[in-house]
Amino acid sequence: MSPALDERDRIRAAMDCILGGTPQNSNGALTIVALAQEAEVPRNALTQRHLDLKKEFYERVKERGSTPDVEIRLRAKIVQLKETIANKNKELDQLRTDVPGLVRVVNELSLENRHLRERLAELESNVHILPIQRQPRVR
């Protein structure tokens, strides 16, 4: 499949959008993947066909020296999500630790309940069932 005629122009325009902090089709990260998404070209367009544009992009990123706000926000979100995952893993570990104890308590209570039911069945009941008395029919 041959590349589109305007592919190089779209890549250069995408560079300007990403480096200008106004991405339209990507997350704005300073990566080849984001650049390809922004230019709406396959990634291999930059890694195989237009190596000069790939090199130019990385040089412009290096010259710029600062990280764009989008990337800063994404990195902060990643940190937050990693903390959330760590907290959830800690909570899950605690629950896994608690389960055997809870199972043991349920078994003990079930055994105690069975013993109480057996004792209750052994006791002589002071409730007596009265015979059924038929009432005369009224006609």
N, C-alpha and C positions, 0 to 999 in steps of 0.2 A: 504494500500500500504506500503510495507516494504522499509526502507531506503536503499540506495545504499551502497555497502560494503565499498567504499572508501570515504563515505560522511565525516567522521571525518577528514580524511587526507586532503580533499579539503577545509574544514573549516579552518583547521590550516594553510594551504598554503595561503588561502585568508586573514587570519589575518596578515601573514607576508607581503603580497603584500600591504594591506591597510596601515599598520603601517610603512612600508618602503617607502610609498609614490609612489608606482608603481601599482596602480589598473589597471586591464585589462577589467573587466566586470561591474564596478560600477563607481560611481562618487567619490569614495574614502572617503566619509564622515565616521566619527567614530560612526556609528550606526549599529544596528543589521540588519536593512533593507539592507544597503550597504554591510555588511558582507555576508548576504545570497545571494545577487546578485553576489558578487565577487566569492563566492564558487559555484554558480549555483545550489543552493539548495532552497527548499521552506523556507519561513521565519519560519514556525512552526517547522522546524528541529532544530532551535536554541531556540525557545520559549517553545518547548514541549519535544523534544527527547534529546537534548544535552545541558541541562541547565549548565553543568559544563564548556562547551566551551564558552557559552555566558558569564558566570561569569569570565572566564579567559580573554576573550576579553576586558571586561570592566576594569578588573584589569590592564591589559597591557596598556590600554588607559590612565588610571589614573596614572600609573607609569611614563609614557612618559611625562605627564605634559604639553606638548605644542600642539598647534593646527596645523595640517598639512596645507601646502600651498594650497592644493586643497580646503579645507574647508574655509580657509581665503578668497580665491578668490570668492568662492560661496557666502559667507556671504556679501562680498563687493558688489557683483552683486545684491543680494537681497536688500540691502540698496538702490542701484542705481535704481532698478526697483520700489521700494516703492516710491522714490522721483518722478519718472516719472509718476506713477499712481496718486500721489497727485497733480502734476502739471496738468495732464489731467483732473482730477476731478475739479480743480479750473477753468480751461478753459471751461469745460462743464457747470459749474454753471454760469459763466459769459455769455455764449451763451444763456442759458435758461433765464437769466435775460434780455438779449437784445431782445429776440424774441417778447414779447408783444409790446414793443415800435416800433419795425419794422413793426409789423402787423398793429398797429395804423397808422403809416405813410403811408403804402400802402393803407389802407382804405380811409384816407384823400385825397390822390392823386387820387384814383379812383373816389371819389365823385366830386372832383374838375374837373376832366376830363369829367365826365358825364355832369356837369353843363356847361362847355365850349362847349361841343358838342350840347347841347340843345340850347344855345344862338346862335351858328353858324347856326343851323337849322332854327331858327326864323328870322335871318337876310335875307333881300331880296337880292338875288344874283344879281350881275351885269354881270353875264355871261349868255348869251342867247344861246339857242340851235337853230341853223339855220336849216331850212328845207332841206331835202336831195334833191339835184339837180341831176337829171338824165342826164347823158352825152349821146349824140347820139352814136349809135353803128357805128363803122367804118367797112365797108365791103369791 
